[in-house]
Amino acid sequence: MAQNFSELANFVWSVADLLRGDYKAADYGKVILPLTLLRRLDCVLEGTKEQVLEEHAKHKGEGDAPTSLDRILKRKSKQAFYNTSPFTLQTLLDDQKHIRQNLTAYIGEFSADARDVFERFKFLERLVELDDKDLLFLLMQKFASIDLHPDAVPNETMGLVFEELIRKFAEASNETAGEHFTPREVIQLIVHCLFSGDSEALSKPGVVRSMYDPTAGTGGILSVGEAVARSINKSAKMVLFGQELNDESYAICKADMLIKGQDPKNIVRGNTLSADGFPDEKFDYGAANPPFGVDWKKVLDPIKTEHETKGFAGRFGPGLPRVSDGSLLFLMHLISKMRPAAEGGGRIGIVLNGSPLFTGDAGSGESEIRRWLLENDMLEAIIALPNDIFFNTGIATYIFILDNDKKADRKGKVQLIDATRMYTKMKKSLGNKRVRITDEQISEIVGVYSAGAKDANFELEFKEPVKSTGGNPAEAPALRIVSKVFENKFFGYRKVTVDRPLAEGKTGKFKKGEKAFDKDLRDTESVPLTESIDAYFKREVLPHVPDAWVNKDVKDEKDGLPGKVGYEINFNRYFYVYKAPRKPAVIAEEILEMEKRFVELMKGVVA
């Protein structure tokens, strides 16, 4: 019978009480998480343990090549890993005196990929510490009593357990839980939007698709991607790939892939930006929640070198963002991993904060990256999420959906969806996370995304909260989605230099043939790409400064026309709703009421 993930996570969390006094709260996770993984792997292998031991004994002395024996034992275990120790966590308890030595030997008998998981946690060092503190046997007793077999705890539930534990440990030690994983409802929204745009291919019998996350964390996006693909088509096979920098998150992700039967070698440890783990691979789907606003100073040299020496043959050809925020580097990296359009194309879903939408003036690295995205018609949609939906930040966040082989009705267009009011308040906050998006709300947003390019601009308002909102309906937010579709050029502008004649009495030095201008009066104008410079200039500039002209010597490097081309997506401007100010009489009445309350309060103080 499947267990409730929160109850199970709470039980495992309660085991951490044994560590109180001997360990700092910040270090609880380094003990409890690998022990949870160990019990999970032990339970998974339980049913084939005897067959693996028999096969190992049979072939061990026959001189088989290690790789050959490895394949044989994986077939017997029916998993991507195995363990050749005669021990299980239950039988280890039979010899309390030698628990550390036997457990060390047990871990050493896992196949290489499983051993790597515990090495990343530096778990053998922990065993010595725990034994010295007389805690190891007590902990093993606790964990041996938990049933973590997949029949009792399905893979997706186990992923939720790990995420809940990481959140609790991070909260207890004042660390950032959001660095490790993405809220499941956000992942569901990303994945359903990705698959919605590829439903025909994904529904074919026996279809094989690949999915990649360059900031994999504990593997949440990959796990949900596989589960959703199978819910759409039971015969679909999703091959998962990921890279993760944090050792412990990498270990959990790799263990999860082992249990799912995925190739553990497809999960690579390292910094995606400076050491691409899949330099020659292309994928059908890419999805990521990279860190928001994190600087990339540490990897500046290799990234700058790649940009300058490889150009568009590398990952960062369009430009480099400012060092203080590397979000757009992850976006460009993901784009470089898209399956080419000639081979069926690739799709991307990535969570970004507001900075990539508008930071950077015309000609800056950020603007040039946006220009490349839009002029190559890769950006399909942007969905504005509710605030306070992430564990570690309350800032505005957006899901970008990209496709390098857009369907005919989406070509040359970008759909913007304001889903900031599609949320349900949580009864209890989790860090900065105060709201969630229900399954019904996800379906509504995906429906708007799927229909958007065909129906152009529209607004949907849900008068009543969806059934699963809970709480007092009067306190529920107004559920409202607005969708708008724009031509790619709508987001572009040409920043032209506007000059005026020298003021009376002024002089200056100018190049031969250059028209004399007053440096102090020089200004700029941002002309929409949808308009001609002359028409805009006549309407917006000349009525106010009739002696001004456009300086045609200042040209864009790419198209050679006057000015510099820039792109920005000012999301809030397009969805701004005017609210009339309250009437003066109403404000005056409120002030009088406040004054009365103040007087009453002061009476109590004076008395």
N, C-alpha and C positions, 0 to 999 in steps of 0.2 A: 504493500500500500504506500502510495507517494506521501512524503512528509511535507508539511508546510515549511517554506524556506525560512520565514522569520522565526518560527519556533526553534528550528534546528540551529539557526545562526545564534539565537539567544542562548541555547544550551551550550554551544561551543564557546561563546563569549563568557559564559559563567565559569568555564574551566579556567579561564585566565585568572580568576581569583586566587588560584593556587600559587600564582607567580608574585602576588602582592607582597612587597617587602624585600623580596630577593631580586626583583627586576624593576626597572623604571617602566612606567606606562608606555613610553615611546618604544620600548623593546618587546612588548607583549606579542605583537604581530609576528616578529622574527622567530618566535617559538611556536605559537598556535597555528599560524598559516601552514608551515611545512608539515606539522603533525596532522592537520586536517587533510592535506594532500596525500600524505602517507597512508592514512586510513582509507581514503578514497581508492587509491591504487590497489591496496591490499584487498578491498572488497571486490573490485572489478576483476581481479585475477583469481578470486576464490574458486569459481566453478571449474577452472581448467588447471588448477594447481598440480594435481596428481599427474595428469597427462604430460605436463611440461617437465616435471621432475623425472618421470620415466623416460621421456625422449632425451633429456639431457644426459641421464646416466647411460643410455644406450649409445649415444654418439660421442660422448666426451672423450673416450679413449681411442676413437677410430681415426684420429688425425684429420678430421674434416677441417676445411678452411673456416676461420671464424665467421666470415660473411655467410657461408653456406649454413652453418649451425644456427646463426642468428635468424635466417629466413625460416628454417625448420621450426624453431621454437616460437616464432611469432605466429606461424600457422597453427601451432598447437594451442597457444594462449588465446587465439582468435582476436588478438589486439595488436597494436603497433608497438607493444613492449611486453616484457615478461620478467619473471624473477625466478632464479634457480636455487634460492635458499630453501632448506626444508622448513624454515620458520614461517609462521604467520604472526600477526600482532597478538592473537590470542595465545598461541603456544609460547611466545616470548615471555609471557607472564609466569610460566611454570618455573622459571629459574631467576628469581628476583636478584640474587647475588651477582649474577653475570649479565644483567639486563643491558648494560651499555655495550659490552663487548659483542653480545649476540645481535643487538640491534644494529650496531656498526657493520657487522658481517652481513646482516640481512639487506641493508641498503646497498652494500657493495655488490650484491648478486643481481641487482636490477640490470636490465639492458642499458646501453650507453646513454640513450636519450632521456630515460627516466632518472638515471644517476645525475645527469647534468642539472636536472631540476633541483635536486637537493644540494648540489655543489653551489648553485647560484644563491641559495639561502645560507651557505656556509653552515649547513646543518650538523655536520659531524663535530664541529667546534661547539655547537650548542649542546650536543649530547654530553660532552665532558662537563660543561658548566652545570647542566641539570643534574647529572649524577652526583657531582660534588656537593650540590645543595640538597640532596636527597629528595629531588622532585621528579626524577625521570620515571620511576616505577608508578608513582601516583598518577602522573599524566597519562602514561600508557594504559593504565587501568580504565581511566575515563574514556579515552579514545577507542579502546577495544570494545567498549560497550555500545558505541554508536553504529547504526547500520547505514552505511553510505553506498550500498550497492545501487547501481543504476535502476534496478526495479523499484527500489524504495525512494531514491532521489534521482530523478531524470537529469540529464546533462544540463538543460537550461536552468532547472532549479538549483543545481550545484553551482552554476555560474552566479546566480543571484545570492547564494549563501556566501561565496567568496567576496562579492561586492559589498554585502552588508557587513561582513567582518572587517574588511579594509576600512569602510566608513567609520565603524565603531572604534577601531584602533587609532585611526587618524584623529578622530574627535577627542579621544582620551589623551592624546599626546599633542594636541593643538597643531597638527599637521594638516596638509591639504588633501582631503580625500578625492577631490575632483581631478587631481592629476592622474589618478589611476583608472577611472572609468567614467562613462557617460550615462546619464539617466536612461533607463530602458525605453521610456516612451519616446525620447528623442531618437534613439536608435531605430525603433519601430517606424517612426515617421520617415527617416532617411531611407531605410531599406524598402519600405512600401512605395515610396516615390521612385526610387531607382528601378524597381521591378515593374511598376506601373507603366513606365516608358519602354519596357522590353517584354511585355506580357506575351506577345505572340511567339517569340523565340523561346522564352522560358517554359512555355506550356507544351513544347514538343516532347514526345515520348523519348526517354533515355537521354535527354539533353545534358551536356556537361558544360558548366560555367565556372569561371574562376573569379575569386573575390580577394581584394588586397587592402590591408590597412597598414599604412606606414607608421602609425603611432598606436599600436595595437593594445597597449595597456594589458588588462587581464583577458582580452579576447572577446569582449562583449559584443562588439559590432559584427565580428566574424561569426559568432555563435548564433546571433539573431538572424543574420543573413542566411545561414544554412537552414535554420528552422523555418523561416518564412518561405524560402524556395521550395522546401519539401511540402509545406502546407498548400502551395499552389500546384505542385506537380510531384507526386510521391516518387516518380521514377527519375526526377532531376538529381544530378550529382553536382554539388558545389565544392570545388577544390579551393581550400583556404590558404592564404599567404599573409604573413605579417612580420613586422619588425618592431622591436621595443627596446628602449634604452635602459629602463629601470630593471635591475636584476630580479627583484622579487615579482614584479608584474610579469616579466618575461617568463619566469618559472611557472607561474600559475597559468598563463596563456598556453605554454607548451604542454603542461600536464593536461589541460583541457583538450587540446588537439590530440594528444595520445589516446585519451579515453574515447574521443569521437571517432577514432580510426583514421584521422587525417595524418598525412606524412609530417612527422615532427620536424623534419629538416626544412619545412616551409615556414617555420617560425625562427627568425634570426634575431640575435641580440646585437645592439649597436645603435649609433646615431644615424638616422636615415639621411640627414642632410649632408653629412661629411663622409659617410661610408655606406653607400647604397647596397643593401643586401641582395638585391635582385637586378643587377645592372642590365641584364639582357632579356628580362621578362616583360611581357605585356599582359594586361588583364581585361576581362569583360567589365568588371565593376571595381571601382575604388571608393573607399569610404573612410573618413577619419574625423576625429575631434582633436586637432592639434592644440597645444597649449596656447592660451590667449596672451598676447602682448609680451611674449618672452623674447629677450634679446638673443642674438646669435653671434655674439662677439667671440665665443670660444671656437666657433667653426668658421670664422670670417675668412681665413686664408684659403682653405680648400674650395669654398664656395665662390669666392672672388676669382680664384684661378680658373675654375671650371667655366664661369661666366665669360671671362676674358679670352680664354684659349679655345673653348669649344663652341661658344656662341649658341646658335639654335640647334647645333648637333648635340649639345648637352641639355641639361635640365633647366638652366636659368638664362636662356637666351634673351627673353624680352627685357629683362632689367632686374635690378636688385632693390628690395625695399630698404628703408632705414634700418640700422642695426638694432634699434630698440624693439622691433616687432617682426618676427620671422614667419607670421601666419601665411603670407603670400608665397614664401619659399615652399611650404608644404603643398600649397595648391599647385604650383608649377611642377613640383616633383610628381604629384599624382597625375597631372596631365601627361607627363612624359611616359607614364605607365599605361596609358589608354591603348586598347587594341586599335590599330589603324582602321580608318573608315573602310578601306578596301577589303579588310578582313572581317567586316561586320560591325566595327566601331566599338567604342567603350563609353561607359557612363560613370559619373562621379557624383558622390554626395559628401559634402564637407561642412562642418560647423565652424563658423568664423564670427568674430565680434564685429562691431561697426567700422573699425578702422580701415579694413581693406576696401570698403565701399567708397570712401571719399578722401582719405588721407593722401597728401601729396599734390602739388600743383602741376600744371601742364609741363611735360618734359621730365618730371621726376620718375624715379623707379616704379613707384606704386601706380602712377598714372599710365606709364608705358605698359605695365603688366595688364591693367584693365583694358587698355587700347588693343593689345594683342588678343585678349579674350574675346572682345566684342567684334573686332574687325575680322577675326577668323570664325566668328559665329559659333562659339563653343558654349557660351553661357545660355542656359535654357530657362532657369527660374531661380528666384531667391524667395525664401519663406522667412518672414520675421516671426521669431518665437516670442512667447510671453517672457517678461522679466521674472527673475527669481525661480528659474526652472533648474538651474545647475547648483551643485552642492557647494561650490567654492566662489561663486560670483553672482551678483544680482544685475549685472550689466546687460544691455541689449545684445542678443545673439541672433544669428541668421544661418539658415541652411542654404548653401549654394548647390544647385543641381546643374551639371554640365554634361554635354553630349557632343561628340565630334562627328556624329552622323545623324543630324536632326531629321525628324519626320517633316514632310513637306509643309504641314500647317504651322510648324514652329520655326521654319527657316527665316533668318533675318529678324527674329523677335526675341524679346525677353519678357517673361511673365513675373510680375512682382505680387506676392501674396502677403497681406497683413493678417497674420493669425495671432497677433499679440493679445487678443481678448478671448482666445479659445483656450481656456484653462479652468481647472477646478482647484479651489483652495484646499490645502492639506490641513488635517486636524492638528498635526504636530509638525513643526518645521524640522528639516534635517540640514543643519548648517545653514547656508543661505537659501536652500531649496524650500520654498514656501508654497509652491503650486505644482500641479502635475497636469498632464494632458491625458484624458481618458481614452480608452479604445474607440469609443464612439466619436470622440472629437478628432482622433487621428484619421478615422474613416472620412469624416467631413472634409478635413484639410486635403487629404489625398484625392478626394473626389473633385475638389475645386482645382487642384493642380492638374489632374487628368483632363478636365474639360476646358481649362483656361484659354489655351491658344485658339480653340474653336469659337468660344463664346465671347472673346475679347474682354471688355471691362464689365464687371458685375459685382454686386454686393449681396451677401447672404446674412440674414439676421435670424437668430433662433430665440424666439420670445421666452421660451421656457428652458431651464437648465436640462441637460441630458439626464436620463434616469440615474446614472451612476454618480452624479455630482455629490449627493449626500448633503448633510447639514441643512441649514435653513435656506429654502429657495429664495427668500427675500435678500439674503446676503450673497447669492451667487452672482458672478459677473455677467454682463450682457454678452452673450455668445455671438460673435460677429466676425465674418471673414470678408475681406475685400480683395478682389483680384483685378489687376490692371496689366494690360499688355502693351509694350512699347516697341517701336522699331529700334534696332541697335544704335542707329545714329543719334537717337534722341538723347543719349547720355554723353555725347561728345560735344566739344566746343573748341573754338580756335581763339587762343588768347593773343590778340593783336596789340602791337605797340602803337599808341596814338601820340603824335607830336604836334607842337604848336610853334608859331614863329617866335623868334627872340623878342622878349619884352623891350620896350623902348629904352635905349641907352645901354643895352647889354651887348656884349661881343662874345665870340667864341671861336675855337679852332675846329675846322671840319675837313674831312677828306675831300679830295678833288671830285667834283660832281655830286657831292652830298648836299642835300637841302639843309640850310641852316635851321636849327631847332633849339628850343629853350629846354635845357636839361631839367630845370626845376619844374617845368610844366608837363614833362613827359608822364603819360599815364597808360593804362592798359584797359582793354575791353574784352569780355568773354563772349564771342559770337557763336550761337548754336550752330552745329554742323548742318542742321536742317535749313539754315538761312544763308543767303549770299552775304559776303562782307559788306558790299556796297549798299544793299538794301537796309541792312541793320544800321550801318553808319549814318545813312541819311535820316533814318527814323529816330535813332537813340542818341546820336552824338551831335550832329550838325545843328539841330535846333538850339542847343545850349552853347556850343563853341564852334561857330561857323568858320573859323579860320583853321580848324584842326584837320589833320590828314593821317592816313594809315601809313606807317613806316614799312615800306615793302622790302627794305634791306634785311629786316629781321624775319628769317624764314624757318619753316619747319624742316628738320633734317630729312624726314622721310618723303614728304610729298612736294617739297620745294616751294610751297605756297606761303604767303605772308602769315606770320604768327606761329605759335606753337600749339599743336593739337593736344588736347587733354580729355580725359574721360573721368566722370565721377557719377556715382549713383546715390543721390540724396533721397534716401528712402522716405524719411519722415515728411519731406516737403510734398511728395506725391500723394501722401495719405493724410495730410493735415486736414482736420475738420474744425471749422470755425465754431467757437462757442461764444455766444453773445455775453457781454459782461452783465452781472446782476444789476438790477435797478438801484439808483442811489437811495431810494426810500428803504429798500430791503437792507442795504449795508448799514444805513443810519440806525435802523431798528436793532440790528445785531450789536452795534457799538453801544447803544443805550443799555441793552440787556447785559453786556459784559461789564459796563460801569456799575450797574446795580449789584452784580455778583461780587465785584471788587470791593464795593462799599460794605457789603455784608461780611466779607472776609476780614476787612480791616477792623470792623467792630469787635470781632473775636480776638484780634491781636491786641488792640488797645485795652480791652477789658482785662 
